[in-house]
Amino acid sequence: MSWGTELWDQYDNLSLHTQKGIDFLERYGHFIRDRCKIETEYAANLRRLVKNYLPKKKEEDDYQYSPCRAFKLELNEVNDQAGQREVIAENLTANVLKELNILVKDFKEDRKKYLQEGARLMSTLTAQIQSLERARKAYEKAFREAERALENYQRADADLNLSRAESVEIERAVAPIISQCLEGIEKAANEVNEKEDTLLVIERFKSGFQPPGDFPFEDLSVAKSYDSNTQLSQTATMQPIHNHLTVKGTVSGGKIKKRVGIFGIFSSNKNNVPGYGDGAKEDCSDLPPNQRKKRLQQRLDEIQAKIAQETAARDALMKMKGVYEQNPALGDPMSIEGQLNQSGSIPMYDGEELYMIELDQGDGWTRVRRMSNPMEGFVPTSYIEYQLFDT
């Protein structure tokens, strides 16, 4: 698992994914900051409340009684609780919020650096491809000049008259409830699985395409009569041709796609990822191989589940009909004939003779036709006796 083999063509998607991660981290930092502010304000309000209700000097005689002394002790406890709230706010600010701000800053700097590096590499790749094209044209020009020089040399060599030389632990100490909250926060933090998230990103954005190969070297000395149009057609034939099989197994012709190079993949491949558009074709031919396989397998599972559901419903109706026939007091067997006819089955009667059209294929149903009319349908194999005749 590496960038080069799994996510080499998902530059834009990974850029968006990392930005979302930084935004989430900033939002969590804002949550911690606002919570520290609320804790500080809460502690200040508690202290103000205690101060307002502390006994004055003229009331000290009244505080000799037990209710007054208990109230004074309660005020002291509330004041201590305010101090603990201040400790929570200070520790969250010093140990969590500060580290979050540093982490967000580092992530932003790293992302900016890597995006600049990616843009530089893309620019370098584009420049190299342009340089390769210029070199190809220069090579073509030099080859033609070499051909003309060879022809001049051959003519000069044949002409004797010419010269050959020219040739989370802070809140646990406060209260048991806060300790449970911290344990929940710690459990939630331990559930973060970066490897699973990485595999999830790969599974979501992986296109299944292989990285393109090197540009082929065009040796013009093989065919002296060089034609640029012929060369382009030869280059096009080097691309793999994907034959699509039809339902009957025949091969249908497909268009040869023009090779666009690496620089065209990063900007155009994001439309091939599920979730970027809802205009997918019925056969999913516009999706990458991996995504197309998953989508077709999903449709196949849905169809099989629907077939199993319809088969179970049909079997249930036949069992219900059998129960009604054995005990008419429970219901009328003809009341479910309409439902059976909709599912492809036909009613039959005791002693009735039918033509067998198709044998049981293993699902418990046999296809028959009435002798009196051309009505066809399915009947339970276990309810009939049949005899085969040689024709």
SULJOSUL-V554816 format. One record per residue. N is the residue number from 1. RES is the residue in one small letter. SS is DSSP state (A for helix, B for strand, O for the rest). BURIAL is I if it has 9 or more other C-alpha atoms within 8 Angstrom, else O. D_LAST is the distance of its C-alpha to the last C-alpha in whole Angstrom. Layout:
N|RES|SS|BURIAL|D_LAST  N|RES|SS|BURIAL|D_LAST
//
This chain:
1|m|O|O|65  2|s|O|O|67  3|w|A|O|68  4|g|A|O|67  5|t|A|I|63  6|e|A|I|63  7|l|O|I|65  8|w|O|I|66  9|d|O|O|65  10|q|O|I|66  11|y|A|I|69  12|d|A|I|69  13|n|A|I|67  14|l|A|O|69  15|s|A|I|73  16|l|A|O|72  17|h|A|O|71  18|t|A|I|74  19|q|A|O|76  20|k|A|O|74  21|g|A|O|75  22|i|A|I|79  23|d|A|O|79  24|f|A|O|77  25|l|A|I|80  26|e|A|I|83  27|r|A|O|81  28|y|A|O|82  29|g|A|I|85  30|h|A|O|86  31|f|A|O|85  32|i|A|I|87  33|r|A|I|90  34|d|A|O|90  35|r|A|I|89  36|c|A|I|93  37|k|A|I|94  38|i|A|O|93  39|e|A|I|94  40|t|A|I|98  41|e|A|O|98  42|y|A|I|97  43|a|A|I|100  44|a|A|I|103  45|n|A|O|102  46|l|A|I|102  47|r|A|I|105  48|r|A|O|107  49|l|A|O|106  50|v|A|I|107  51|k|A|O|110  52|n|A|O|111  53|y|A|O|110  54|l|O|O|113  55|p|O|O|116  56|k|O|O|119  57|k|A|O|122  58|k|A|O|124  59|e|A|O|121  60|e|A|I|121  61|d|A|O|123  62|d|A|O|120  63|y|A|I|117  64|q|A|O|119  65|y|O|O|117  66|s|A|O|113  67|p|A|O|111  68|c|A|I|113  69|r|A|I|113  70|a|A|O|109  71|f|A|O|108  72|k|A|I|110  73|l|A|O|108  74|e|A|O|105  75|l|A|I|107  76|n|A|I|107  77|e|A|O|104  78|v|A|I|102  79|n|A|I|105  80|d|A|O|103  81|q|A|I|100  82|a|A|I|101  83|g|A|I|102  84|q|A|I|98  85|r|A|I|97  86|e|A|I|99  87|v|A|O|98  88|i|A|I|94  89|a|A|I|95  90|e|A|I|97  91|n|A|I|95  92|l|A|I|92  93|t|A|I|94  94|a|A|I|95  95|n|A|O|92  96|v|A|I|89  97|l|A|I|90  98|k|A|I|92  99|e|A|I|89  100|l|A|I|86  101|n|A|I|89  102|i|A|O|89  103|l|A|O|85  104|v|A|I|84  105|k|A|O|87  106|d|A|O|86  107|f|A|I|82  108|k|A|I|83  109|e|A|O|85  110|d|A|O|83  111|r|A|I|80  112|k|A|O|82  113|k|A|O|83  114|y|A|O|79  115|l|A|I|79  116|q|A|O|81  117|e|A|O|80  118|g|A|O|77  119|a|A|O|78  120|r|A|O|80  121|l|A|O|77  122|m|A|I|75  123|s|A|O|78  124|t|A|O|79  125|l|A|I|75  126|t|A|I|75  127|a|A|O|78  128|q|A|O|77  129|i|A|O|74  130|q|A|O|76  131|s|A|O|79  132|l|A|O|76  133|e|A|O|75  134|r|A|O|78  135|a|A|O|78  136|r|A|O|75  137|k|A|O|77  138|a|A|O|80  139|y|A|O|78  140|e|A|I|76  141|k|A|O|80  142|a|A|O|81  143|f|A|I|78  144|r|A|O|79  145|e|A|O|83  146|a|A|O|82  147|e|A|I|80  148|r|A|O|83  149|a|A|O|85  150|l|A|O|83  151|e|A|O|83  152|n|A|I|87  153|y|A|I|88  154|q|A|O|86  155|r|A|O|87  156|a|A|I|91  157|d|A|I|90  158|a|A|O|89  159|d|O|O|92  160|l|O|O|95  161|n|O|O|98  162|l|O|O|97  163|s|O|O|98  164|r|O|O|95  165|a|O|O|97  166|e|O|O|95  167|s|O|O|92  168|v|O|O|85  169|e|O|O|88  170|i|O|O|91  171|e|A|I|90  172|r|A|I|89  173|a|A|O|93  174|v|O|O|94  175|a|O|O|92  176|p|A|O|89  177|i|A|O|86  178|i|A|I|87  179|s|A|I|86  180|q|A|I|83  181|c|A|O|82  182|l|A|I|83  183|e|A|I|81  184|g|A|O|78  185|i|A|I|79  186|e|A|I|79  187|k|A|O|76  188|a|A|O|75  189|a|A|O|76  190|n|A|O|75  191|e|O|O|71  192|v|O|O|72  193|n|O|O|70  194|e|A|O|70  195|k|A|O|68  196|e|A|O|65  197|d|A|O|66  198|t|A|O|66  199|l|A|O|63  200|l|A|O|62  201|v|A|I|64  202|i|A|I|62  203|e|A|O|58  204|r|A|O|59  205|f|A|I|61  206|k|O|I|59  207|s|O|I|57  208|g|O|O|55  209|f|O|O|57  210|q|O|O|58  211|p|O|O|62  212|p|O|O|62  213|g|O|O|63  214|d|O|O|66  215|f|O|O|67  216|p|O|O|66  217|f|O|O|69  218|e|O|O|69  219|d|O|O|71  220|l|O|I|72  221|s|O|O|73  222|v|O|O|69  223|a|O|O|69  224|k|O|O|72  225|s|O|O|71  226|y|O|O|71  227|d|O|O|69  228|s|A|O|69  229|n|A|O|66  230|t|A|O|64  231|q|A|I|65  232|l|A|O|64  233|s|A|O|61  234|q|A|O|61  235|t|A|O|62  236|a|A|I|59  237|t|A|O|56  238|m|O|O|58  239|q|O|I|56  240|p|O|O|53  241|i|O|O|50  242|h|O|O|48  243|n|O|O|44  244|h|B|O|42  245|l|B|I|39  246|t|O|O|36  247|v|O|O|34  248|k|O|O|31  249|g|O|O|33  250|t|O|O|35  251|v|B|O|39  252|s|B|O|41  253|g|O|O|44  254|g|O|O|47  255|k|O|O|51  256|i|O|O|53  257|k|O|O|56  258|k|O|O|60  259|r|O|O|61  260|v|O|O|64  261|g|O|O|66  262|i|A|O|67  263|f|A|I|69  264|g|A|O|67  265|i|A|I|65  266|f|A|I|67  267|s|A|O|67  268|s|A|O|64  269|n|A|I|62  270|k|A|I|63  271|n|A|O|60  272|n|A|I|57  273|v|O|I|58  274|p|O|I|56  275|g|O|O|59  276|y|O|O|61  277|g|O|O|59  278|d|O|O|56  279|g|O|O|54  280|a|O|O|52  281|k|O|O|48  282|e|O|O|45  283|d|O|O|44  284|c|O|I|47  285|s|O|O|48  286|d|O|O|51  287|l|O|I|52  288|p|O|I|53  289|p|A|I|50  290|n|A|I|52  291|q|A|I|52  292|r|A|I|48  293|k|A|O|47  294|k|A|O|48  295|r|A|I|47  296|l|A|I|44  297|q|A|O|44  298|q|A|O|45  299|r|A|O|43  300|l|A|O|40  301|d|A|O|41  302|e|A|O|42  303|i|A|O|38  304|q|A|O|37  305|a|A|O|40  306|k|A|O|39  307|i|A|O|35  308|a|A|O|36  309|q|A|O|38  310|e|A|I|36  311|t|A|O|33  312|a|A|O|36  313|a|A|O|37  314|r|A|I|33  315|d|A|O|33  316|a|A|O|37  317|l|A|I|36  318|m|A|I|33  319|k|A|O|35  320|m|A|I|38  321|k|A|I|36  322|g|A|I|35  323|v|A|I|38  324|y|A|I|39  325|e|A|I|37  326|q|A|O|38  327|n|O|O|42  328|p|A|I|42  329|a|A|O|46  330|l|A|O|45  331|g|O|O|43  332|d|O|I|41  333|p|A|I|37  334|m|A|O|37  335|s|A|O|39  336|i|A|I|37  337|e|A|I|34  338|g|A|O|36  339|q|A|O|36  340|l|A|I|32  341|n|A|I|31  342|q|A|O|33  343|s|O|O|32  344|g|O|O|28  345|s|B|I|27  346|i|O|I|27  347|p|O|O|28  348|m|O|O|26  349|y|O|O|27  350|d|O|O|27  351|g|O|O|24  352|e|O|O|23  353|e|O|O|19  354|l|B|O|17  355|y|B|O|14  356|m|B|I|14  357|i|B|O|14  358|e|B|O|16  359|l|O|O|16  360|d|O|I|20  361|q|O|O|22  362|g|O|O|25  363|d|O|O|27  364|g|O|I|26  365|w|B|I|24  366|t|B|I|20  367|r|B|I|19  368|v|B|I|18  369|r|B|I|18  370|r|B|I|20  371|m|O|O|18  372|s|O|O|22  373|n|O|O|22  374|p|O|O|21  375|m|O|O|23  376|e|B|I|21  377|g|B|I|23  378|f|B|I|23  379|v|B|I|24  380|p|B|I|25  381|t|A|I|23  382|s|A|O|25  383|y|A|O|25  384|i|O|O|22  385|e|O|O|20  386|y|O|O|16  387|q|O|O|13  388|l|O|O|10  389|f|O|O|6  390|d|O|O|4  391|t|O|O|0
//
